[in-house]
């Protein structure tokens, strides 16, 4: 990381490094020690650091090696020491290694990173991502009145990393209240 980089330059370089799966070693120079991560998504619920999230992205890109992002907008709020990056992730689940065999499914998922700075480094990142709306196919009705929803590639990676074989089955049942 270049010491003369602006907050926006740092965020842009970090965004590219993390989204191309270069891992924590490449991301670390842009972050404070112990930099935190949050996302209100089941697939990422247990990830609390940027280091862990960088590993999750690496895993995702192993299952979807064509994974890439399309930057839509980038903005800085200097007064609040925050940079926002809005992008669309594109990828196809083609490779082995996850809890389910390759599905061949493709996805285009919108998301936003809100990167908060302390001086020249990122101290926290929030991912704003509605994984269920973008990645889940239409539900089908089960005989017991519940809906059957196939999990997405991102959830499969998350469950595999946690070693949760029960959830990594690729399916979950939802109650009629979740329709």
C-alpha positions in Angstrom: 0.0 0.0 0.0 1.3 3.4 -1.0 1.4 5.9 1.9 0.3 8.7 -0.3 -3.0 7.0 -1.3 -6.2 8.7 -0.5 -9.0 7.0 1.4 -10.8 6.5 -1.9 -7.7 5.1 -3.6 -7.1 2.7 -0.7 -10.8 1.5 -0.8 -10.7 1.0 -4.5 -7.4 -1.1 -4.4 -8.7 -3.1 -1.4 -12.0 -3.7 -3.2 -10.3 -5.2 -6.2 -7.9 -7.4 -4.1 -10.6 -8.9 -1.9 -13.1 -9.4 -4.8 -10.5 -11.2 -6.9 -9.8 -13.7 -4.1 -6.2 -12.7 -3.4 -6.7 -13.6 0.3 -5.9 -12.0 3.6 -2.2 -11.6 3.0 -2.9 -9.2 0.2 -5.7 -7.4 2.0 -4.0 -7.0 5.4 -1.9 -3.9 4.4 -5.1 -2.0 3.8 -6.7 -2.9 7.2 -6.1 -2.2 10.9 -5.3 -5.3 12.9 -8.5 -7.2 13.8 -10.5 -5.2 11.3 -14.2 -6.3 11.7 -16.8 -7.4 9.2 -20.6 -7.6 9.3 -23.3 -8.7 7.0 -27.0 -9.4 7.7 -27.1 -12.6 5.6 -27.3 -16.2 6.8 -24.4 -17.2 4.5 -22.1 -14.8 6.3 -23.6 -14.6 9.7 -20.7 -16.2 11.6 -18.0 -14.2 9.8 -16.8 -11.3 12.0 -13.5 -10.2 10.6 -12.3 -9.0 7.2 -9.6 -11.7 7.4 -12.3 -14.4 7.7 -14.3 -12.8 4.9 -11.3 -12.7 2.6 -11.0 -16.5 3.1 -14.7 -16.9 2.4 -14.3 -15.1 -0.9 -11.3 -17.3 -1.8 -13.5 -20.3 -1.2 -16.3 -18.9 -3.3 -14.0 -18.3 -6.2 -12.7 -21.9 -6.1 -16.3 -23.1 -6.7 -17.0 -20.4 -9.2 -13.6 -19.7 -10.9 -15.2 -17.4 -13.5 -16.4 -15.2 -10.6 -15.9 -11.5 -11.2 -17.4 -8.2 -10.2 -18.8 -5.3 -12.2 -18.3 -2.0 -10.4 -21.5 0.2 -10.6 -20.7 3.1 -8.3 -18.0 4.2 -5.9 -18.3 7.1 -3.4 -16.5 8.6 -0.4 -17.8 10.5 2.6 -14.7 12.0 3.9 -16.5 13.5 7.0 -17.7 10.1 8.1 -14.5 8.3 7.0 -16.5 5.9 4.9 -16.3 4.7 1.3 -19.1 2.8 -0.5 -18.6 0.5 -3.4 -21.6 -0.8 -5.3 -21.0 -3.8 -7.6 -22.6 -6.9 -9.2 -20.9 -10.3 -8.6 -21.2 -12.6 -11.6 -20.2 -16.3 -11.4 -21.1 -19.9 -12.2 -20.8 -22.9 -9.9 -18.6 -25.2 -12.0 -15.9 -26.6 -9.8 -15.8 -29.4 -7.2 -14.9 -28.8 -3.6 -18.1 -27.6 -2.0 -20.6 -29.6 0.0 -22.7 -30.2 -3.2 -21.5 -31.2 -6.7 -21.2 -28.3 -9.2 -24.7 -27.1 -10.2 -23.8 -25.1 -13.3 -26.0 -22.3 -11.9 -25.0 -18.8 -12.7 -25.7 -15.7 -10.6 -25.6 -12.0 -10.8 -25.9 -10.6 -7.3 -25.9 -6.9 -6.3 -24.0 -5.8 -3.2 -22.5 -2.8 -1.5 -19.4 -2.6 0.7 -19.4 0.1 3.3 -15.7 0.5 4.3 -15.0 2.6 7.5 -11.6 4.0 8.0 -9.4 4.9 10.9 -6.8 7.1 9.4 -5.4 5.5 6.3 -6.7 2.0 7.0 -10.0 0.1 6.9 -11.2 -0.7 10.4 -14.6 -2.2 9.5 -16.5 -3.3 6.4 -20.2 -4.0 6.2 -21.5 -6.0 3.2 -25.0 -5.1 2.2 -26.3 -8.1 0.3 -29.7 -9.7 -0.1 -28.5 -13.2 -1.0 -31.9 -14.8 -0.7 -33.6 -12.5 -3.2 -30.8 -12.8 -5.8 -29.6 -16.4 -5.6 -32.5 -18.6 -4.6 -34.6 -20.1 -7.3 -38.4 -20.1 -7.0 -39.5 -22.3 -4.1 -41.6 -25.3 -4.7 -44.3 -26.6 -2.4 -43.6 -29.8 -0.3 -46.3 -32.2 0.8 -45.9 -31.1 4.4 -46.9 -27.5 3.6 -43.4 -26.2 3.8 -41.5 -24.7 0.9 -38.3 -26.3 -0.4 -35.6 -23.8 -1.3 -32.2 -24.8 -2.8 -29.3 -23.1 -1.3 -27.0 -21.0 -3.3 -23.3 -21.3 -4.1 -22.4 -18.7 -1.5 -24.3 -20.5 1.3 -22.7 -23.8 0.3 -19.2 -22.2 0.7 -20.2 -20.8 4.1 -21.5 -24.0 5.4 -18.5 -25.9 4.1 -16.1 -23.5 5.8 -18.0 -23.9 9.1 -18.0 -27.7 8.7 -21.7 -27.8 9.1 -22.6 -30.9 7.1 -26.2 -30.8 8.1 -26.8 -27.3 6.5 -24.5 -28.0 3.6 -27.0 -30.4 2.1 -28.0 -27.7 -0.4 -31.6 -27.4 0.8 -33.6 -25.9 3.6 -37.3 -25.9 4.5 -39.1 -22.7 5.2 -42.4 -22.3 6.9 -45.5 -20.9 5.1 -44.9 -17.7 7.0 -41.7 -17.1 5.0 -43.5 -17.0 1.7 
